[in-house]
């Protein structure tokens, strides 16, 4: 959770430059991270 929040803040400047593309990629990346975390919890 903390790492995600840190990455969020770090990304803000970059997102501002190319909002649409970045936002889409970020949602995909976030979903991937969530799935990875779920898999780790199951294992």
C-alpha positions in Angstrom: 0.0 0.0 0.0 2.8 2.5 1.0 4.8 1.6 -2.1 1.8 2.1 -4.3 1.1 5.6 -2.8 4.8 6.5 -3.2 4.7 5.5 -6.9 1.4 7.4 -7.3 3.1 10.7 -6.0 6.2 10.0 -8.1 4.1 9.5 -11.3 2.0 12.7 -10.9 4.4 14.9 -12.8 4.7 12.4 -15.7 1.0 11.9 -15.8 0.4 15.6 -16.1 2.4 15.6 -19.4 0.5 12.8 -21.1 -2.6 12.2 -19.1 -4.8 9.9 -21.3 -2.1 7.4 -22.3 -0.6 7.3 -18.8 -3.9 6.9 -17.0 -4.8 3.8 -19.2 -1.4 2.2 -18.6 -1.6 3.0 -14.9 -4.9 1.2 -14.6 -3.5 -1.8 -16.3 -0.4 -1.8 -14.2 -2.5 -1.4 -11.0 -4.7 -4.3 -12.0 -1.7 -6.4 -12.6 -0.2 -5.6 -9.2 -3.5 -6.4 -7.5 -3.6 -9.8 -9.2 0.0 -10.5 -8.3 -0.7 -9.6 -4.7 -3.7 -11.9 -4.7 -1.7 -14.8 -6.1 1.0 -14.3 -3.5 -1.6 -14.3 -0.7 -3.1 -17.6 -2.1 0.4 -19.1 -2.2 
